[in-house]
Amino acid sequence: MGICDINGGITSPRGFQAAGVHCGIKKVKRDFAMVTTTAPAVAAGVFTTNVVQAAPVVLDKELCARGGRFRALAVNSGNANACTGERGMQDAREMARLTAEALRIRQDEVLVSSTGVIGQYLPMQEVAEGIRLSARSLGAGCPCGNAAAEAIRTTDTFTKEAAVQFVRNGVTVTLGGMAKGSGMIAPNMATMLAFVSTDAHIALPALQKATQQSVARSFNRISVDGDMSTNDMVIVLANGLAGNEEISGPAGELYDIFAAALEKLLVTLSKMIVMDGEGATKFVEIRMEGAASEEEADRAARAVANSNLVKTALHGEDANWGRILAAIGYSGITFDPAGVTIHFGDVPILGRNYAINFSEEAAKQVLSRRDIVISIDLHRGAAAATFWTCDLSKDYVAINANYRT
């Protein structure tokens, strides 16, 4: 479709600026980010399905549901503002109010987000300082976007940024994004934040549909540890400055290429999150093929990706195909176990009718790599789904045993 990767991130599309600063929520590292757009943007959002939802999630869901236009996004790390009751909601609104005041825009044009430790009140004096410093530091270049991506990190070991472009009818449309996530990652909007900017001219219903479709095939198909957070969100801001013909609905060639570009961007960011999984030493792609439907392939791959037994076997470089088959067995799909085949890389591991005739040495060689592909064929149809996961190591326990201290 002519979609290409470009260097950049959240500031790559026209009209977007960003900043990332240290304001004292964390001891040393950047901990406050701001993103602005010179032209008001429509905003699509997908939020955590956890019943326990942080104050920023509740507030942003309300704002996005109204279908307004937005000029700014303010994000702090180091404190989740979750399980903080009415005071937490007041603090989230105050964070939006202070941002609006600093930028001289309306409060209902500001979205907010928080990530970090649950159950602690936001240090509003530091938040106010973060807003003041960010508003003074806004810029359109890659360094400013990178600073913002750095500021939203928690246990992440690297910043996660990406950008893509496509050209249609002589008009270039750009999408850029940043994300954070390393632990508490499970399919169905797990602990991660992702913010996307685009200069595409697109109506909100079409943007919301494209966002939901893309999240379903990206962030909802990754797993690090099977835990689901309270603060997860994906926000996509579209300010229309590319000047393309409006994408008015979820159909047609222009919508299809925009949706494909958004999915490509989100898949790239999703893979970065898995690569940065807490304590991970393996990046694992699970290809579930031969399913009767995509939903069936999704459910089967999800079970394998979330299995701690599978993930620990991968860490130990043990070709334990039985754990994979068992995970598919409890996934809830209907299938013939004797019809399943499994490959590790290009090494056949399990044949039909439980045929086992593989070289342990060859399997070990595949599993010793950093990047591993596991291909599973249900031999039931033509549908497929891909999940991304990682191994589970002793370092994961060490990181999370000491998270608050």
N, C-alpha and C positions, 0 to 999 in steps of 0.2 A: 504493500500500500504506500510505499515511499516514506515510511516513518524512520527517522534517523536519530541516533543518540547524539547529544552535543554535550560539551563541558558546561557545567553550571548547576544551578539548583533553584531555590525559591525566587531568586531575583532575575532569572533568565527571561521570563515574559515581559513585554512592554508594561511600564507603569508600576512595577512592583519594587519596593525598597525594603530593606531589612536591617536589623541590628542585633547584636548579641553582646551582653555585658555581664560583669560581676557586680552584684549589689549586696552580697553578704548573707544570702540564704544558705549558700554553701561556704565552706571555709575559704576556698581559694579559687575554684574554677568558675567559669561563666555560668550564670544561673538564671538569666532573664533574656528573653527574645521578643522582638517585635517585628511584625510584617505589616506593611501598609501598601495601599494602592491609590494612585492619583485619581482614578476614576472609580466610582462605586461599583462593587462587584456583587453578582448573585452568588449565593453560597449553598452548596450541597453538603450534607453531612451524613455519616454513618457512625453510630455510637455503640458502646459496649452493651451487650445483652445481660450483663450482670445485674441482678436486682439491686445490689448495693452500688449506687452511682454517686460519684463525686459531685460537689456543687457546680464546678464548671460544666460538667456534662449536662446536668439538669438545666442550667441557664442557657447553654448553647442550643440544646434541643428546642427549647421554647422559642429562641430567637430565629433559628432556621425554619421552624414550622410556620412562622409568620410570613415567610417569603420576602423579607425586606432586602435591602442592599447594604453592603458592609464596606468599611474603609480601613479597618485595622484588626489585627490579631495580636494578643498579648499572651505570652506563655512563660511560666516560671518552672524551674526544676528544683529538686531538693525538698519539696513539700507538696503532697497530693491534694490538699484541701478536701479530703474524703473522710466520711464518718465524723463530720464536724458540725452537724445540725444546722440550726438557723443562723448561727454566727458564721458558719462556712458560706452560706448563701449570701449573707450580707457582705462578706469579704470578697466574694466573687464579683458581686455587683459593684463594690467599691473599686476593685481592680479595673473594671470596665469604665467606671466614671472617671477615675484618675487618668486613664489612657485617653479618653475622649477630651478631657480638659487639656492635657499636654499637646494633643494634636489639633485642638480646636474643631472637633467634629461632634456629632451627636453620640450619646451613650449607646443608643440602640444600633449604632454602626460598628460596634466593637464586639468581637468574640474573644473569649478567654479560655485558657487551658492551664492545667497544673499537673505535675508528675513528681513522684518522690514518695516519702514516707507517709503512710496512712495514719489518721487519728491525731494529727497535730494541727493547731490553728496556724494560718498563714501569718508570718511576721510582717505585718502591713507597713511598718516603717521601712523595712528593706524593700518590699514590693514597690512602694512609692518611689524609692531611690532608683530601682531598676527601670521604672517607667520614665523617670526624668532623664536618666543617662541614655536610655535607648532612643528616646525621642530626639536627643541631641546628636546621636550617632548614626542615624538612618542614612543608608546609601544604596545605590542601585547595582554596584559591582559585585563580582563573585566573592571577594573577601568579606563583604557585609553579609551575604547569604551564608557563607561558611561559618561566620561568627554566630549567626542565629542557630544554625544546625548544631553547632558545638554547645550552645547554651541550653538546649532542651535535653541533653544527655543526662542519664543517671548512671547506671553501671555499664553503659555502652563503652567500648574501648576505642571506637572510631566514629566519626561523623558519617551520616548517611544522607547523601544528596544525589540527585539525578535530574536530567532534563532531556526532553525529546522535542523534535520539530517535524512538521509536515507542511507541504505546499500544495494548495489546491486553487486552481484558477488564478495563478500568479500571486496568491496571498500566502504568506508564511504565518503559521500558527505555532506557538510555542507553549509547552507545558513544563513546569519545573516543580520540584518537590524536595522536602526534607522529612526525615522520620527519626524516631528514636524507639529503641526496644532491644532488650537483651535477655531478660528473664520474665517470668510470668507471661509466657507466650503460648497460647492455645488457639486452635481455629475457632471462629465465630467471634471475631473482634476481641483479641486478647490484648495483654498489656502493651500497648504501643500507641504512639501518636504519629500521625502523618498529616502534613499540611501541603497542599498542592495549589499552585498559582497557574493561571492560564490567561492569555490575552484573547482567547476565543470568544466570539460573539455567539452565545448560546442561551436559549431560554431555560429557566430553572427546571421545569419538568424533564427536559431532555438531559440536563446536567445531573439531576438526581438519579435518573435511570442509569446513565452511563457510570456514575459513581458506584451505585449498588452492584451493577453487573461486574465492574472491575474489582471491587473489594471481594466479591464472592470468589473470584479466581486468583486472588493474590493474598491479601492479608488473612483471609479466612481459609487459606490453604497452607499455613505455616504452623509449626509446633516446635517449641523448645522444651517445655516442661509440663504442658497440660493444664497450667493454672491460668485463670482468667481474671483480669484486673478490674478496677472500679473506675478508671479514668480514660479508657481507650476511646479514641475518636479519629476519624478521617474527615478533614474539612477540605473542600475544593472551592477555590474562589476564582470566578471568571469575570474579568472586567471589560471584555469586548473590544479592547484597543487594537487588535489585529486588523479589524475592519473587514472581516470575511462576511459573506452572506450569512444571516442568522440561521443557526441550527435550531429550528423551531420545534422539532419533535423528535422522539426516539425512533426515527426511520430515515431511510435515504442514504445516499453514498457519503455525504459529508458527515452525517451522524456516525456512520459505521467507522470511518477513518478516525474521527475524534475519539470514539469509544475504544478503538484498538490502540490508539496512542496513549490514552489514559491507562489502559490495562498494562501496556508495556512498561510504562513508568512505575506503576504500583508493584508489578512483579519484580522489577529491579530493586526497588526499596525493600520489598518483602524478603528477597534473597539475602540482602545485606543484614537484615535483622537475624536471620537464621545463622548466617556466617559468624555473627557476633554473639551467638548464644552463650550464656554464662557457663564458663568452663568447657565449652565445646571444643573438640579436636577433629570432628568430622562434619562435613556438609553433605547431606544425604538427599537425593532426589528420588522420590517414589513415584514410579509411573504405573498406574493401575489401568490396564488395558483389557479389551475383550468383554466389557460390561454391557448389560442390556440397556443402560441409560447412563447419562452423566451423573445423575443423582446417586445411582448405585455405585459407580466408580468412586465418587466423592466419599461416600460413607465407608467403603472398604479401605481406601487409602488413608482416610482420617484415623481409622482404628489402628492401622499399622504405625502411622506417624506419632500417635499418642502413646503407644505401648512402651512403658518403662523397661519391660523385659527385652523388647527389640532394641531399644536405644542402648541399654547396658551391654547387650551382646555385640552391638556395633562398636562400642568403645573397647571391648575386649577382643575385637577382630575375630569373633567367633561366628562361623557360617551356620547359625542356628535357624534354619528355615522353618522349623516347627513353630517357633514363636510368631513368625509372620503369618503362617497359615491359621494358627489359633486366634490371632487378632482379627483376621478376616471373618473367622467363624463367629465371633461375638459382635460383629459390626451391625448385625440385624438384616443383612441382605440374604436372599435365597440363592444358593449356588451349589454346584457339585464339587466337593473338595478334591475328588479324584481327577477332576478336569483341570486343575490349576497347574500352571507352570511358573517357575521363578528363575530369574537370572540375576546374578551379581555382576554388573558390568557386562562383559561379553561371555561370562562363564555360566553355562547351564548348571543350575543347582537342583531343581526339582522338575521332573518330567511328569507327563500325564500318567495316571494310575500309580502315583507315588513312586515313580522310577527315580532312583537315586544313584547316580553314577558320575560323581564329580571329583576333581582333584582338590583335596584340602589345601594343598600348597598354592594352587592357582586361585582358590577362593580367598585365602589369606592375603595373597598379593593384592587383590582388588580391595579388600577391606583395610589394608594398611595405608591406602591413599587418603589424602585430605578430602577429596571430592569423590563421592560414591553414587552410582546410579543403581537402584534396585527396580527391575522390571517384573511386573506380575501380570499374567494373562489369565483372566477368568474363563476365556473361551465360551462366552455366552452371547456376544454381540459385537458391535463396532464402536461403542462409546468408550471414552477414556477420561481420566483426570490425573493431574499432577500435583503432588504435595511436596513440600520441602521441610526437612527436619534436621536434627543433629543428634549426636550421641549424648549420653548422660554420664558425667564423670564425677570423680571425688571433688574436683574443684567447684562444681556446681553447689555441692553441699556446703563447702567452706565459704563461698561467696554469700549464700543466703542465710547461713547460720549467724553471720556477723553484719547483716545489712544495716541495722539501726545503730550499731556501735563501731 
